[in-house]
Each structure stands twice: as C-alpha cells, then as structure tokens.
Amino acid sequence: MLIRRGVIMAVVCAGAAVAGLSMLKANANGAPGLANTAWVLEEMNGAALPEMPEDMARTPGIQFGADGQFSATAGCNMMNGTAEINGAAISFPDPMAATMMACPPPLDELERGMGEAMAEAGEIRVEDSRMLLLNGAGAVVLAFSAAP
C-alpha cells in the first residue's frame, strides 16, 4: 500500500511539473508560447508606452527560454535571470541581474517602471498573440504582443 501511494504521488508531481512547463510551449491553437517568442512591450499599468527615441537600439520587451530563463529590456539596459513559473503563477528574481548604463528620458522612467511591474507580477497569461503579467489584485501591470 505504501509503494502504491508513492507511485501515485510521483505521478501527481510529474503531472504538476508538466502543467507548469506547458505554458512555455506553443498552444494547441498555434498561438505562441512563452519560450522562443520575442514579446514586445505595449502597455505598462494600463497606459501606452511614451514616445520612444528614433535611434533606440533595443525594442522594449522580454524573451523566455524553455526553462524560465528570461532576458528583458525597456530599451536601454538588459535585465535577466530565471523566473519561477508554476502554471499561471510567475515570480521574477529579486534582485534580478541587470546592466547599469545611464539611460536618457523617457527610457530611464520606463526601465524603472518595468522593473517594478515585473517585481509586482504574480500571474502570467498568454492569450492568442498577447502575454499579460498581472499583480496580486488581478490588474495587468505589463502587456506584451508577440513580435512578428
């Protein structure tokens, strides 16, 4: 009986692990998954992004690897680390690794806000070609679209 319970627990744990990683893969309807999709930042805390400099080297956004590793930018510095993703729950490392260049306006404020929103995020949703990060109250703190 004890062996049977151990086998059942192993199956349940394996199923939970697969469910947590399934969000990283493409959805059955062909919508992009988290991994290997470049996600372009569209909105922060319900507001559209400010006018960006034309000579900007990087597009604000994030990209995940298959194991939760991510690389993000608000257009100036790079932020990276490994996010803990379990089903729809997400948490980013605190502190996360980041380059430390001085960023011109409005990139400085956008970077600060993006970092704060990522720290606040607790839920992730991928719907069609959009990815949403929500805080504990269910409000969308960052909205992304899949890059073409």
KALIN-V986369 format. One record per residue. RES is the residue in one letter. PSI is psi in radians with two decimals (* if undefined). Layout:
RES_PSI ; RES_PSI
This chain:
M_-0.70 ; L_-0.68 ; I_-0.72 ; R_-0.75 ; R_-0.69 ; G_-0.71 ; V_-0.75 ; I_-0.76 ; M_-0.68 ; A_-0.72 ; V_-0.74 ; V_-0.77 ; C_-0.73 ; A_-0.71 ; G_-0.70 ; A_-0.70 ; A_-0.74 ; V_-0.72 ; A_-0.69 ; G_-0.63 ; L_-0.28 ; S_-0.50 ; M_-0.41 ; L_-0.37 ; K_2.93 ; A_2.53 ; N_2.80 ; A_-0.49 ; N_0.17 ; G_-0.05 ; A_2.62 ; P_2.59 ; G_-3.12 ; L_-0.84 ; A_2.44 ; N_0.42 ; T_2.28 ; A_2.12 ; W_2.12 ; V_2.22 ; L_2.21 ; E_-0.73 ; E_2.61 ; M_2.14 ; N_0.71 ; G_0.00 ; A_2.53 ; A_2.74 ; L_2.64 ; P_2.93 ; E_2.22 ; M_2.59 ; P_2.47 ; E_-0.51 ; D_0.34 ; M_2.31 ; A_-0.49 ; R_2.50 ; T_2.28 ; P_2.26 ; G_-2.93 ; I_2.65 ; Q_2.37 ; F_2.58 ; G_3.04 ; A_-0.35 ; D_0.29 ; G_-0.14 ; Q_2.51 ; F_2.78 ; S_2.23 ; A_2.73 ; T_2.61 ; A_0.12 ; G_-0.16 ; C_-1.44 ; N_2.82 ; M_2.41 ; M_2.44 ; N_2.93 ; G_-2.78 ; T_2.09 ; A_2.49 ; E_2.06 ; I_2.14 ; N_1.71 ; G_-2.14 ; A_-0.07 ; A_2.42 ; I_2.51 ; S_2.43 ; F_2.66 ; P_2.58 ; D_1.93 ; P_2.73 ; M_2.69 ; A_2.46 ; A_2.59 ; T_2.86 ; M_0.74 ; M_2.63 ; A_2.26 ; C_2.41 ; P_2.77 ; P_2.57 ; P_0.12 ; L_-0.56 ; D_-0.81 ; E_-0.67 ; L_-0.74 ; E_-0.79 ; R_-0.80 ; G_-0.67 ; M_-0.74 ; G_-0.74 ; E_-0.72 ; A_-0.68 ; M_-0.68 ; A_-0.54 ; E_-0.38 ; A_2.42 ; G_-0.19 ; E_2.55 ; I_2.41 ; R_2.35 ; V_2.02 ; E_2.01 ; D_-2.05 ; S_0.49 ; R_2.55 ; M_2.26 ; L_2.39 ; L_2.20 ; L_2.63 ; N_-3.09 ; G_-0.40 ; A_-0.02 ; G_0.12 ; A_2.47 ; V_2.10 ; V_-0.52 ; L_2.35 ; A_2.29 ; F_2.73 ; S_2.63 ; A_2.31 ; A_2.50 ; P_*
